Amino acid sequence: MADAQLPPGWTVQQIRDVSGDQEAVVLDPKRAVKWVAFDGADEVLQPEIVLGFHSLCLVKPVRDDDWYMGSLYEDGSVDCWTAYDDLYEALRGL
């Protein structure tokens, strides 16, 4: 997990406190992530930051300021289905 990184200005403990998940972790962004669109036009996302919360995760893609929430599968891949404008709101949405 050498490439795992925290969002700027955040600590793991702050992420845990805001989300309410004391087992939240920072994950390696080297994984398959896609936005699952309702119209079937799925889009591959290139993750910059990935935060894990048991079977859910938050993904901040490269070149995008939004945070995407999705399902974290056993193979490490992620299917995202909703997006938030800021990390705090995304953490509260878990």
Sine and cosine of phi, psi and omega as CSV:
sin_phi,cos_phi,sin_psi,cos_psi,sin_omega,cos_omega
0.00,0.00,0.60,0.80,-0.02,-1.00
-0.89,0.45,-0.44,0.90,-0.04,-1.00
-1.00,-0.06,-0.03,1.00,0.02,-1.00
-0.91,0.40,0.71,-0.70,0.00,-1.00
-0.62,-0.79,0.45,-0.89,0.06,-1.00
-1.00,0.07,0.42,-0.91,0.14,-0.99
-0.90,0.43,0.59,-0.81,0.01,-1.00
-0.83,0.57,0.75,-0.67,0.04,-1.00
1.00,0.09,0.02,1.00,-0.03,-1.00
-0.90,-0.43,0.54,-0.84,0.17,-0.99
-0.94,-0.35,0.28,-0.96,0.06,-1.00
-0.87,0.49,-0.64,0.77,-0.02,-1.00
-0.90,0.43,-0.63,0.78,0.06,-1.00
-0.89,0.46,-0.67,0.74,0.04,-1.00
-0.87,0.49,-0.68,0.73,0.02,-1.00
-0.91,0.42,-0.67,0.74,-0.01,-1.00
-0.90,0.44,-0.73,0.69,-0.04,-1.00
-0.94,0.35,-0.64,0.77,-0.03,-1.00
-0.98,0.21,-0.42,0.91,-0.09,-1.00
0.99,0.13,0.08,1.00,-0.01,-1.00
-0.95,-0.31,0.97,-0.24,-0.04,-1.00
-0.97,0.25,0.01,1.00,0.06,-1.00
-0.93,-0.36,0.20,0.98,0.02,-1.00
-0.85,0.52,0.60,-0.80,-0.03,-1.00
-0.69,-0.72,0.38,-0.93,0.12,-0.99
-1.00,-0.05,0.78,-0.62,-0.07,-1.00
-0.94,-0.34,0.39,-0.92,0.08,-1.00
-0.90,0.43,0.76,-0.65,-0.02,-1.00
-0.97,0.25,-0.10,1.00,0.00,-1.00
-0.98,0.20,1.00,0.07,-0.03,-1.00
-0.35,-0.94,0.29,-0.96,0.04,-1.00
-0.99,0.15,0.83,-0.56,0.02,-1.00
-0.74,-0.67,0.72,-0.70,0.08,-1.00
-0.66,-0.75,0.50,-0.86,0.12,-0.99
-1.00,0.02,0.86,-0.50,-0.02,-1.00
-1.00,-0.07,0.97,-0.23,-0.07,-1.00
-0.99,0.10,0.56,-0.83,0.01,-1.00
-0.90,0.43,-0.47,0.88,-0.03,-1.00
-1.00,0.04,0.07,1.00,0.03,-1.00
1.00,0.06,-0.02,1.00,0.01,-1.00
-1.00,-0.01,0.92,0.39,0.00,-1.00
-0.86,0.51,0.48,-0.88,-0.04,-1.00
-0.74,-0.67,0.74,-0.68,0.07,-1.00
-0.98,0.22,0.75,-0.66,0.03,-1.00
-0.95,-0.31,0.62,-0.79,0.08,-1.00
-0.99,-0.16,0.97,-0.25,-0.09,-1.00
-0.96,0.29,0.65,-0.76,0.13,-0.99
-0.98,-0.21,-0.68,0.74,0.01,-1.00
-0.73,-0.68,0.69,-0.72,0.05,-1.00
-0.74,-0.67,0.81,-0.59,0.04,-1.00
-0.91,-0.42,0.77,-0.64,-0.06,-1.00
-0.97,-0.25,0.67,-0.74,0.00,-1.00
-0.69,-0.72,0.97,0.24,-0.06,-1.00
0.86,0.51,-0.92,-0.39,-0.04,-1.00
-1.00,-0.06,0.07,1.00,0.06,-1.00
-0.91,-0.41,0.32,-0.95,0.10,-0.99
-0.46,-0.89,0.27,-0.96,0.12,-0.99
-0.87,-0.49,0.71,-0.71,-0.06,-1.00
-0.81,-0.58,0.77,-0.63,0.15,-0.99
-0.95,-0.32,0.93,-0.36,-0.02,-1.00
-0.96,0.26,0.37,-0.93,0.15,-0.99
-0.89,0.46,0.63,-0.78,0.05,-1.00
0.88,0.48,0.52,0.85,0.04,-1.00
-0.50,-0.87,0.70,-0.71,-0.01,-1.00
-1.00,-0.02,-0.13,0.99,-0.01,-1.00
-0.98,0.19,0.35,-0.94,0.11,-0.99
-0.92,-0.40,0.77,-0.63,-0.05,-1.00
-0.96,-0.28,0.74,-0.67,0.05,-1.00
-0.98,-0.18,0.62,-0.78,0.01,-1.00
-0.30,-0.95,-0.02,-1.00,0.03,-1.00
-1.00,0.03,0.73,-0.68,0.05,-1.00
-0.98,-0.20,0.90,-0.45,-0.06,-1.00
-1.00,-0.05,0.29,-0.96,-0.05,-1.00
-0.84,0.54,-0.51,0.86,-0.01,-1.00
-0.99,0.15,0.01,1.00,0.02,-1.00
1.00,-0.06,-0.16,0.99,0.00,-1.00
-0.97,0.23,0.29,-0.96,-0.06,-1.00
-0.70,-0.72,0.72,-0.70,0.17,-0.99
-0.92,-0.40,0.89,-0.45,-0.03,-1.00
-0.99,-0.13,0.60,-0.80,-0.03,-1.00
-0.77,-0.64,-0.15,0.99,0.05,-1.00
-0.55,-0.83,0.38,-0.92,-0.04,-1.00
-0.74,-0.67,0.49,-0.87,0.02,-1.00
-0.80,-0.61,0.50,-0.86,0.02,-1.00
-0.97,0.26,-0.44,0.90,-0.02,-1.00
-0.59,-0.81,0.40,-0.92,-0.11,-0.99
-0.90,0.45,-0.67,0.74,-0.02,-1.00
-0.83,0.56,-0.75,0.66,0.01,-1.00
-0.90,0.44,-0.62,0.79,0.03,-1.00
-0.90,0.44,-0.68,0.73,0.03,-1.00
-0.89,0.45,-0.64,0.77,0.02,-1.00
-0.94,0.34,-0.44,0.90,0.01,-1.00
-0.97,0.23,-0.19,0.98,0.02,-1.00
-0.91,0.41,0.00,0.00,0.00,0.00
